[in-house]
């Protein structure tokens, strides 16, 4: 189970956009792959990234082409490392660490500050 999922509200804790909040658009997980058999060997947490709305926007210059006669500048939302974001608890409205516990036979995420379940 992931600590941060798509459509979660997160706060940026590292990088140029420290303190800003946004919703997670996409979670990009990386895997170790055996190139001979093309099988996944396990997760590579050093390369897990998250794309957050309105954060880490970069500009890319496009050259003119036959279909696009004028060049243009396009804004692209680049992913940031998953360690640079913290989940915002919906109950206490604070950036918090995430824990896991069992509610009956179901595994749920909970806020480490106020102990409220997130899922």
C-alpha positions as CSV (number, residue, x, y, z in Angstrom):
1,X,0.0,0.0,0.0
2,X,1.3,3.5,-0.9
3,X,1.7,6.3,1.6
4,X,0.7,8.9,-1.1
5,X,-1.9,8.2,-3.7
6,X,-3.4,10.0,-6.6
7,X,-5.8,12.8,-5.8
8,X,-4.4,13.3,-2.3
9,X,-3.8,16.8,-1.0
10,X,0.0,17.2,-0.3
11,X,2.3,19.9,0.9
12,X,5.8,20.5,-0.5
13,X,8.5,20.2,2.1
14,X,11.6,20.4,0.0
15,X,12.8,22.2,-3.2
16,X,11.9,25.5,-4.7
17,X,8.1,25.4,-3.9
18,X,8.4,24.8,-0.2
19,X,5.1,25.3,1.6
20,X,2.8,25.2,-1.4
21,X,-0.1,22.7,-1.4
22,X,-1.6,20.8,-4.4
23,X,-3.3,17.6,-5.4
24,X,-1.4,14.7,-6.7
25,X,-2.1,14.1,-10.4
26,X,0.1,11.0,-10.8
27,X,2.3,8.7,-8.8
28,X,5.3,7.4,-10.8
29,X,6.8,4.2,-9.2
30,X,10.0,2.8,-10.4
31,X,11.0,-0.9,-10.4
32,X,14.2,-2.9,-10.5
33,X,14.0,-5.0,-13.7
34,X,16.0,-8.1,-14.8
35,X,16.9,-7.3,-18.3
36,X,17.4,-10.9,-19.4
37,X,14.0,-12.2,-18.3
38,X,12.2,-8.8,-18.4
39,X,10.7,-9.4,-14.9
40,X,10.3,-7.0,-12.0
41,X,12.6,-7.8,-9.1
42,X,11.2,-5.2,-6.7
43,X,10.6,-1.5,-6.1
44,X,13.3,1.1,-6.4
45,X,12.3,3.8,-3.9
46,X,15.1,6.1,-4.9
47,X,13.4,6.9,-8.1
48,X,9.7,7.2,-7.0
49,X,8.2,10.5,-8.1
50,X,5.0,12.4,-7.8
51,X,3.4,14.9,-10.2
52,X,1.6,17.7,-8.2
53,X,-0.8,20.2,-9.7
54,X,0.7,23.7,-9.9
55,X,4.2,22.7,-8.6
56,X,7.5,22.4,-10.4
57,X,6.3,24.0,-13.6
58,X,9.0,24.3,-16.3
59,X,9.0,26.0,-19.7
60,X,9.9,24.2,-22.9
61,X,10.6,26.0,-26.1
62,X,9.2,24.4,-29.2
63,X,10.6,25.0,-32.7
64,X,8.4,26.0,-35.6
65,X,7.3,23.0,-37.7
66,X,5.3,22.6,-40.9
67,X,2.0,22.2,-38.9
68,X,3.0,24.8,-36.3
69,X,4.4,27.7,-38.2
70,X,5.1,29.8,-35.1
71,X,7.3,28.5,-32.3
72,X,5.8,28.4,-28.8
73,X,6.6,28.2,-25.2
74,X,4.9,25.3,-23.4
75,X,4.6,24.9,-19.6
76,X,5.2,21.4,-18.4
77,X,4.6,20.0,-14.9
78,X,7.6,18.0,-14.0
79,X,7.5,15.3,-11.3
80,X,9.3,15.8,-7.9
81,X,10.7,13.1,-5.6
82,X,8.1,11.5,-3.3
83,X,10.3,12.4,-0.2
84,X,9.7,16.1,-0.9
85,X,6.0,15.9,-0.2
86,X,3.9,15.2,2.9
87,X,0.3,14.3,3.0
88,X,-2.1,16.9,4.4
89,X,-4.6,15.4,6.9
90,X,-8.2,16.1,6.0
91,X,-9.2,16.4,9.7
92,X,-6.4,18.5,11.3
93,X,-5.4,20.3,8.1
94,X,-1.7,19.8,8.9
95,X,1.2,18.2,6.9
96,X,1.7,14.8,8.6
97,X,3.5,11.5,8.4
98,X,1.4,8.5,7.4
99,X,1.0,5.3,9.3
100,X,-0.8,2.0,8.6
101,X,-3.2,0.0,10.8
102,X,-5.8,-2.6,10.5
103,X,-9.5,-1.8,10.8
104,X,-11.0,-5.2,11.0
105,X,-9.4,-7.0,8.1
106,X,-8.7,-3.9,6.1
107,X,-5.4,-2.0,6.0
108,X,-6.0,1.8,6.2
109,X,-3.7,4.9,6.4
110,X,-3.9,7.1,9.4
111,X,-2.5,10.5,10.5
112,X,0.4,10.3,12.9
113,X,-0.6,13.6,14.5
114,X,-4.3,13.2,15.3
115,X,-4.6,9.4,14.8
116,X,-7.6,9.9,12.4
117,X,-7.9,7.4,9.6
118,X,-7.4,8.9,6.1
119,X,-9.0,6.1,4.0
